[in-house]
Amino acid sequence: MGFGWQELLIIAVIVALVFGTKKLRNIGSDLGGAVKGFKESVGSEPQDQAVADSDTAVEKKAVAE
């Protein structure tokens, strides 16, 4: 069972009537910015970890010498 295109269209029209198109644009842009920020933070973690690991390796090498 699921939603067909007709049901989704009716839901979209009701949502547009309740919130208004300007408010929906603001919500969409805010949501897009949040998703973009989340992807950037998730994508940058391995690089940060790699830098931290290389710094630790350099410190261990310096201590060993």
Secondary structure by P-SEA (a helix, b strand, c coil): ccccaaaaaaaaaaaaaaccaaaaaaaaaaaaaaaaaaaaaaaaaaaaaaaaaaaaaaaaaaaac
